[in-house]
Amino acid sequence: MSDHYRKTGEDVILRNTPNFILAISDKNFTHGRDNTNFTLAYAELFASYLKT
């Protein structure tokens, strides 16, 4: 995909998105996956609120 981008300038992954959210947690954090899933769900709900 990086070769395609270098040749054409077309961003096929992020598609020129103005924002990017990356949810991460420490590898040893017991509930890290659950917390990041909850965080992304709230971000998705809040994003639709901002759009209106």
Secondary structure, 3 states (H helix, E strand, C coil): CHHHHHHHCCCCCCCCCCCCCCCCCCCCCCCHHHHHHHHHHHHHHHHHHHHC
